[in-house]
């Protein structure tokens, strides 16, 4: 049944007060039956006790959700593109690049993704210098109708191991012998920002995936971390010892765990070994592609059980999301074949990203692991927000956070198979998508 919306003639603290009622809120690992109040003027969730006991606020609008679930907006930290738009392809007319981003943002939010890291694959430096200025954090404008919001760019490469490059073109890979200076030359100094104590501009880049065993990359990690940029280990031949050294140096994330890295071995667990708790080596966050293609369901379950607080679901989605099956041009002159959800490099069996959505990954995770709905949603809300250092504003329904909300329906068939579907999406306190 559709949600019921009523207007109330009210006195409000700042105007545009909305009360969601008859709903279940995702709070930590629980679903709590509780009202939620937001302001469409400030775009934030309201502190209920302060607003309503001290100021006596009443709502301008009441939304009866009839038992539906309110989740924080979804966050995807590895999205290469969607709906025909590829972040790594810069057209001759740069204005077309901006138009493509606007188109993607308005369509992506319909999938529940209210914030994301636009991801650039391994490219020549010219592509990074052209594209990155358009991919920085956009939240300051707080324009709900623009759709999904960039939290900063994710540069996946080109400082990757040639033997674990996946479909990244070997012609553009770099060894990083000069450490951080090679990052500056490749991505552009302005896009890397400055150290926080310098009070300069923040970085356009929010995350860098690189192989720490390459050249001088290990020595670059502390400088990357000092600029509030996440260093993620990925496309790497790192041994457990090398991965541990990278974690001690400031690496806090692993890109698509199990994929494009040295496999687990009983005498050297490799990068996967970081998921074990240790006082000497902090356990990093890690991305998992739960599309049923990149990983076996049991591998997903093992990873979650090893370090649930670091588990982040990602799509690694390509521009082919939402497009029909066929063969499509990709960067560096190569082509990708799409057959349903399966994407492969033409003429090979190499997996070429995914064409899944974050909601599909959550549904798979629910049914593969037996996790609860709040636990599953945490992997695309609170945990990625915390990894990015944005836990006060994103991935939570606490007062003061951005009013990015996804309203969900839950259903189960006779076998117990769970399905979540999107009923509404709200951005900064404004409804930007409704199924009805």
N, C-alpha and C positions, 0 to 999 in steps of 0.2 A: 504494500500500500504506500502511496506517496506520503511524504512528511507533511504535517499540518502547520501552516504558518498563520499567525494572527498578529495584528497590529494593536498596540496599546498606547493610549494617550498618556505619556509619562513625563516625569521630570527625570532627566538623565544627567550623569556627571559630566559627560563630554559630548553627548549626542551619539546616535547610531548604536545604541546598546542592544545586543542580541542575546537572548537566553535560549539555549538548547536544553530541552527537557525530555523526560521519558527516554533516556539514552544510557548507554554503557560506555564509560571512559576508559581508555587504555592508560593505566597508571602502574609503572614498573611491570611486575609480572602478573597483574590482576586486571580484571574487568570490574569497574566500580560503577554502581548505579548512582549517578550524581548529575546534577545540572552543570552546565558549562556556560559562562558568560564571556562575551567578547565585545570589543569596540571596533566598529567599522571605520571610525575616525582615526584612531591611533594605529589600527591594524594589529592590536595585541589582545592576548587573553587577559581578562581582568582578575585581580586579586579579590576573590569574592568577599572575604571577611572584611577587608578594609572598605571596599566599595559599598557594600550593602548594609553593614552594621554601623559604620561611621557616617556614611553620606546618604544612606537611605535611597539608593538608586533603584529605579524600576525600569524594566526593559521597554524599548521602542518596538521590539519585535520578539515574538515567542515562536520557536520552531519545535514542534512536537515530533520527535524522531521515531516514536512507536517501537522502542526497543532496539533500534539500530546501534551500531558501534561507532564511536568517534575515535579516530586515530590521529596522531600528529601527521602532517604531510610527509609523504615518502621522500627519501633522499637517495639518489643514485650517484655513486662516486666514480663510476666508470661507464660513461656513455659516449660512444664514438660518433653518434648521429642517429637520426630517425626520420621517417616520413620523407625520404629522398634527399635529406640534407646531411652532408658529411663535413664535420668540423675541419678536417684536414685538407679539404679541397677549396682553394681560394680562386674564385672566378676573376677574369680580367677586370671586370667592373666591380670594385670592392663594395659598391652600394648593393649589389646583388647578394653579397655575403651577409650583410646586415639584414636584408629582407628575408633571406633563408633562415637566419636565427630567429627572427620574429615569428615566422611561420611555424618553426619547430616548437617554440615555447608555447604557443597557443594550442597546439595539438598534444604536446607531451603532458600538459597538466590534466588532460582528460584521462590519462592513465594513472592518476594519483600522485605523480612525481611533481612536487611543488618546488623542489630545489635539487640541483645536481652539479656535478663537475663535468663540463664539456671536455672531452678527452681527445687529444691530438696524438696520433700514432707517429712512428718514426718518420721524420721528414727532413728535407734540407732546411738550413737555417732561414732561408728567405720565407718559407711558409710560416714558421713560428713568428717571425718579425711582422708579417702581414696580419696573421690571424689573432695572435694573443691579445692585442689591444681591444678586440671586440668580445673577448671571452672572460674578462675579469668579473669580480663580484658586482651584481646589479641591484642588491637589496636596498641600497640607499635611496633609490627612487621610489620604492614602495608602490609600484603601479600594478595593482592586482590584475587588471584586464590584459596586461602583457603576457600573463601566463606564468610558466615555470621560470624560476630564478636561478641564474648562475651564482655559485658560491666561489668561483675561481676556476681556472683551467687546470686540467690534469695532463701533464706531458708524459706520455708513455713511450719513452725512448727519446733520442736514438742511441743512448748509452747502454746498449743491451749486449748480452752474450751472443755471438754469431751462431753458436750451436743450439741456442734456445730462443731463436728469434721468432718462431712461429711463422706467420705470414708477413712479418715486417721485412721490407726489402733490405737485403744485405748491402746494397749499393749506398745506402744513406746512414748505415750504422757508424758510430764513432766510439773510439776506445777510451776517451776521457783521460788521456795521459797527464794533462795539465790540471786535473781536478776541477775545482769550482770555476776557474777562469774559462774552462771549456764550456761550462754551463752558461756563463755570461755571454760568451761569443755566440753560442747556439741560440739561446732563447731571447737575448737582449737584456741589458742591465736594468732598464726601467721595469721590465716585466717580472724581475726577481725582487723588487722592492729593496728595503734596507733593514738592518737589525732594529728590533723594537726600541732599544734604548736611544736610537738616533732620532726618533719621532718623525721619520720621513714617511713617504707614501707606502702603503701596503702593497704587497706583490699582487700582480695579475695572476701569477701561477700559484695554485694552492697545493698541488701535489706533483711530485716527480717520481716516476718509476724508472729505476736503473739497476744494473747488476753491480753490486758493490765490489766484486772481485776484479772488475775491469780497471786497468790503468790506475789513475789516481782518484777514482770515485770514492773509495773509502775515506780518504782525507777530506773530501768535499762535504760529507754528511753533516758535521757540526755546523758549518756555515749555512747550509740549507735550512737546518732546524732553527738556527738563530733568527732567520727571517720569517718565522711562522709559516714555513712551507713543510708539508709532510713529505718525508723521504720514504718511499715504498720499495721494498725489495721485489724484483720481478724479472722475468726473462733472464734467468740467472743459473749459472753452474755452481753457485756457492755451496761449499761444504757447511756442515753444522757449525764448525769453528769460525768460518768466514761470516756466516749469517749472524752468529752471536756477537762477533766483533762489530758488525754493522749496527746491531741493536744497541750495544753499549755506546756507540758513537752518536746515536740519535735517530736511527731508523725506527719508525713506529707502526709501519703497515707492511703487509705483504699483498702483492697484486695477484689476483686469481690463483689462489692456493692450489697446488698440484699441477696446474697447467703451466707449461713453458718453464719448468725448473727440474733440477736433479731429483729423481724419484726417491722415495723413502727406502732406505736400506737398513738392515738390522744392525750393521756396524757403524753406519753413519747416517743418521736420520735426516741430514740435509736441512733445508729451510723449515720443513715441517716440524723438526725438533724444537723450534722456538716456541711452539704452542705449549710445551711442558712448563709448569711454573718453576721459577728459580729466583733466588734472592740475588744472584750475581747478574743474571741476564733477564731484563724485563720482557714479558710476553707481548708481542705486537698484536695489533688488530690485523684482520686478514679478510680479503674478499673471496667470495665463493659464487660461482655461476651455477645456479640450481635449475638449469633448463632441461635436464635429462639427456643432454648431449655431451657437455664438457666433462661431467663427472658422474660416476655411478652413485645412486642414492645412498649406498652404504658408506662411500667416501665422505659424503656430505654429513652423514650422521656421526662418523668418527671425528671429523673436524670440529663439529659443534660440541661433542662430548669432551673433547680435549681442552677447549677454551671458550666456553659459551659467551663470556663477556667481551671477547674480541671478534665474534662472528658477525660479518657484514655480508648481506646478500647484494650482489651487483648483477647488472645485465650484460655488460660488455657489448651492448647492442650496437649494431651498425646502421647505416642510413637506410638499409633495406627493410627495417621494421615498418609494417603497414603497406608494403609494396607486393605485387604479385610475384609468383615464381618466375624464374628466368635467369639469364646471365647478365651481369652488370659490370660496368667499368669501375675499377678501384684505383687508388693512388698508385703512382709509379708505373703506370701502364699495364698493371695486372687486372684480372677479372675475377669476380666472385660469382659462384653459382648458388642460387637459392632454390631449395626444394623443401617447401613447408618451413619448419623452424630451423632446418639444417642449412648452414652456410659453409661452403668449402671453396678453397682456391681452385679455380678452374683447372682441370686436368690432374688434380691431386686429391688426397683425402685429408689434407690439412684443414682443420677447423678455422674458419675465418670470422671470429666473433660470433654474435648471436643475433637472433631476430625475436627475442623474447621480451616480455614486459616484467617490471618488478613485481606486479601483483601475481603473475603466473609463477614467478620464482617463490614467492611467499606460499602460494597454494601447494606447490610441490614440496617445499620444506615441511609444511604442516603434515602432509600425508606420508612423507618418508620417515620422519623422525618421531612423530607422536608429541611434538612440542605443542604447547598451548598457543592460542591465538595471540595473547599479549607477548609471549616469548618470540613468536615468529615476527610480529610487527616491530619488535624492538630491533631486529636485525636490519630494518630499513628506515628506522627513525632515530631512537635514542643512541644506539651504538655508533652509527656513522656520524651523528652530530657531535658526540663526545670525541671521536677520533679526530675530527676537524677543529676541535676546540670551540664549538658553537653550541654547547649543551644548554646554555642559558636562553638562547633565542630559537633554536630549532630542535625538532625531534621530541618535544615535550608538550604537555598540556598544562604546565604550571603557569601561574600568574606572571605576567610580564613577558612571556614568550610570544613570538609571532603567531598570529591566529591563522596558521596554515593547517587546514583540517581535511581529513578524508572520512566521509560517512560511508560505512560499509554494511552490507547485508551478509549474513552467514547462513549457509545451508549445508545439510549433510544427507547423503543418499542412504539407502538401506544397508549398505556395507560399511557405513561410517566415514566414507570419503568426504572430506570437507571442501567447500568452495566458498571463496570470498568474492563478492562483486561490489563495484563502486556505485553508490547511489548519488553522492554529491561530492564536489571538491570546492573548498573555500580557500581563498588566498588573501592574507591580510584582512580577514574579517568580511570579505565579499564573496558571495557564491559565484564562482566562475564556470561551474559545470553542474548540471543536474540531469539525471537519467530521464526524468519525467518532463 
